[in-house]
């Protein structure tokens, strides 16, 4: 028998439910996000009492549970009595990025599939017609900052009488440039998702281990190493990837336990860390970081002029906030200097991904 046959026919595994390590898996319990989940649920509750719900802006860095916590509330909503009268729609604005696509997606989610020969106004009328027969709707827009236009927010706020609109974003400047008419109609309350502490990160990964692995296969030191690496990059998703890779390495080595050595090899083996560092920026953050590389050494006033010349539309205050965020991630440094009559300013020093990772 070949080596491949021996491997493929082996039935021993450390994984009880490997699907629990998939990116789209939403666990029943989300430690340290109970307060945010309660806030989201309370925003939806008025719809079940035949009243208008609240709109929320759900904001925080990537990989800290915004989407998972929101989806958990929406899944739990399906178990509530009369949930069929409060339909739930979930749209990812990265892929459905125009008003036409978003309204089409909403219509499809509500059971109307024949939108291909309809225009935007006609689709909106169909959505209104469907929702008139319901108590209201929960309309969730993930990665809302990726939408090319925000006409859909105005239309839904204006035309749908009873709804809760949930906007999920990792862009801390989102909303500043929205049309005032959209802002005045939405008036969302802010739900902040702070970064996890090291202990919270470890708690979450241990909870995920309960879903994905058989009992007592993880050594404590291995969990701690992966938790430390996940905490370092402020992203639970990296920790979950590392759990999977470490489990596979232990399994391939015919080990009955997942040990610290397997965790170390997983950290060395996987590209998750570099993927996180290089792709987990908003388009605006990427633009600012690229300009930092080109114009390193300039003080902020000079840098902001270069930003405007490159086509940037954000205010100087927003750009300063983006620079602060890049500095917090150790991708740049802002060194205080004194520049004559302009008073105290900061010189930008580029660090970038390569120096950060290596």
N, C-alpha and C positions, 0 to 999 in steps of 0.2 A: 504493500500500500504506500502511496506517495506521502510526502510531508504535508502537502496541501489537503489531501483527503483526511489525514489524521486530525489536522487542525479544524477543518470544517465539520467533521463528525463529532467533535468533542462537545458534550452537552453541559459540562460544568461552567458555571458563570457566577460572577459576583453581583450581577445586576438583577434586581427583582423587577424593575420597571424602567428600562432605559429611556422610554418616552418622556419621563419626568425631567430629563436633561435637555430636551428639545427647546429651542428659543421660544416657541409659542405656548409651552406648557404653563398653565396658571394654577399654582397650588391652592388648596382649600384654605390653608393658613399662611398669612403673610406677616411674619413677625415685624414689629416696630413700624407698622403702617396702619395700625388700628384707628388712630385718630383721623388720618386722612380719609380712610374708607368710610368712617362714620359721617364725616362732613359731606362726602359725595352722596351718600345715601339720604341724608337730610335734605339735600338740594333737590332730590328726585321725589321725595315723599309727598309734597303737595299735589303732584299729578294724580295720585291715588285718591285724593280728597276733592277731585274735580276743580283744582286750582292750578294756577301757573307755577311752574317750578322755578328754581334759581339757575342762573348761568354761572359757570365756574371757569376760571383760568387755572389749569393744573400745571405747575411749573417746577422745574428742577433739572439738574444735570442728567446726562444720559446714564442709563444702567443703575438707577437707584429706585426702581419700582413704580414709576408713575403709571405706565400703561398696564402693568400687571395688577396693581391695586385697583385701577379703574375697571378693568375687565372682570376682576373678582366680584366687585359690586354688581356689575351688569349680569354676570352669571347667576348670582344669588337672587337678583331681581326676578329671574324666571321662575323661582320657587314661590314667589309671593302670590297670594290669591288675587285674581283679576289681572295678572301680568299680561294676559293677551290683549288687554285694553290699553296697555302702555307699551307700544312696540319700542324696541331698542335698535338703533342703527349705529354702526361703527365704521368710520371711513378713515383710511390712511391717506393723508393728503400728499404723501410722497409719490404715490402712484396715481391717485385720483386728484390731479392738481389744478383743475379748472372748474369753474362754476357748472358748466355743462356736465362734466364727468361726475362731479360730486352729487348733483341733483339726480343724475341717472342712477348712480349707485344707491342713493336713498330710495328711489322708486323701486329698484330691483329688490332691495332689502324688505320693502313693504309688500312685495308680491307682484308688482307690476313690471313685466319684463320687456314690453314692446315699445322701447324708447328710441330705436334706431332711426326712425323717420320723423321724430318730433324735435322741435326746437326747445330752447331753455324755458321759455314762458309756458309752453304746453306741458312740459314735464312738471314744472312747479304747480300748475293747476291740478294735475293728476295727483301729486303728493298731497295737496290741500284737500282734495276730494276724499282721499283715503283716510286722512287723519281726522276729518270732520266726524267720522264714525267711531273714533276712539277718544279716550279721556285725555290723551296727550302723547308725546313722544320724547324719548331720550336720544338726542343727536350728539354723537361723540366724534370729534375730529382729532385724530392722532397726527403728530408731526404737522400741526396746523400752519406753522411758519413756512412750510415747503410749498404751500399753495401759490399759484401764479397770480391769482386775483382773489379778492375777498367779497365779491358781489353776493356770493351765496350766504354769507353771514348777514348782510343787510336784508336779503330777500326772506330768509328763514325767520329772522327776528321780526320783520314787518308783517309777514303773511301767515305765519303759524301762531295761533293764539295761545295754545297751551303746550309748553315744551320746557325741557331742560337742555341747554347747550353746554357741552363739556369740551373745552379746548385744551389739548395737551401739547406742551412744547418744552424744549430745552434751551430756547432762545430767550434770554432774560430781557432783551429789548423788544420782544414781540408786543405789538399793540401800540407802540409809540407813533407809528406812521399810518395807523388805520384812519380811514375817513371819519371825521367827527360824527357823522350821521350813524355810522356803524357802532362807534363807541357808545353813543347816547342810547342806542336801542339795546345793546348787549348788557352793559353795566355788570360785567362778571365779577364775582368775588374771587379773591386769590387764595389758592390752596398751595402752599409751599411744601416741597419734598426736600428736606435737608439731606446732606450726605450722611451715609452710615458711619458710625464709629467702628473701630476694629472689632470690638466685642459684638456689636450688632451684625457686622458682616459674618463673623463666625457663627452666630446664632442662626442666621438665614441659611448658610451653607449646611449646617448640621440638620436643619429641618428638611432641606432638599435631599440630603443623603437618606433620610427616612423613607422618602418616596421612591428613590431610584435604586437603592442597594439593599441587599439582605442585611439583617442585623449583625452587628459586631464584626464587620469586615474592615472597618476603617480604624487604623491606629490614631490615637489622639494627636501625635506629633505631625502626621500627614495632613490632617484637617487644618491644624494651626498654620502650617506652611502655606497652604493654598489660601486660607483666609488672609494672611499677611500680604500675599501677592495681589489678591483681589482688592484689598483695602488700599494698597499702594496706588492703584490706578482708579480708585473710586468707582468701580464698576462690578456689580454682582455677576454680570454675564461672563466676565473673564473667569471668575471663580467657578462658575458652573461648567464652563468649557474644560477647565483644569480638572474638575472632579471626574469628568467623563474620560479624559485622556489618561489620568492616573489609574483609574479603574481598569482601562483597557491594557495598560502596561503591566499591571499586576496580574491580570488574567492571562496575558500572553506568556508571562513568566511562570505560570502555574502556581502562583502564590495564593494562599488562602486568606491573606491579609493585604490591605493596601497600606503600604508603609511610607515613612518619610522619604525613602530613596525613590519610590515611585512618584511621589509628589514633586521631588526635585527634578526628576527626569521629565515630567510633564511640563514643568515650568521652562526647562531648557528646550524642550521639543516643539512646543506649540508656538504659532505665530500670533496667538490671540492678543498678546501685549502690543506688538507692533501694529496690528490691525486697529486696536483701540486707539493708539496714539496717532495714527496717520489718517483715520477716517472719521473719527468721532468729533468733528468740528462742524458747525453750521457754515453755510456758504459765506456769510459775512465774516465769521472768525477766520476762515481760510484766507479770504482776501486780505484781511488785516495782517495775518501772520506772514503771508507772502510779501506784503509791502514792508514788513519789519525786516525781512531778510535783505530786500533790495536797498532799503534806506536806513539800515542800522547806523547808529551814531547821531542821527538827527534828534533834535529836541521835539517835544510834542507839537508845538505850533507849526514847525516846518513839516513834520510828518503828516499832520492833518491836511495841509495844503496838497501834499502828494496824494493823499487818499482821495481828495476831491477831484484832482486831475485824472485819477484812474477811473473815475465814474462812480465813486462811493457817494451814497445819498444820506447816510446817517449823520446826526448832529455830532458836534465835537464832544458833547457829554456822553453820548452813546459810544463813540469810538474810544473814549477814555475808559469806559466800563469794560469794553471788549479787551482792551490792553491789560486791564487789571485781571480779567479772567485768564488770559493767556499767561500772565505772570504767575498766577496761582497754580497753574498747571506746569510751571517751570519751563515754558517754551520761549519766554523772553524775560528780560529783566529791565526794570525802569530805574535808572540811576539818577538820583537827585543832583542837579547842577544849578549854578546861578548864571543867568545870562543877562547881564547889563540892565537896561531899563525895563525889560520884560519881567524882571523879578525871578522868582524861583520856578524852575521847570524841571522836566525829566528827560534824560537822554535814553534812547531805546537801544538795548543790547539784545541781539538775536541769539537764541540758544538752539531752538529747533529740535526735531525728533531724534536726529542721529546722535547728538551729544547727550540727549536725555536718556536714550535707550542703552547706548553702549557703555 
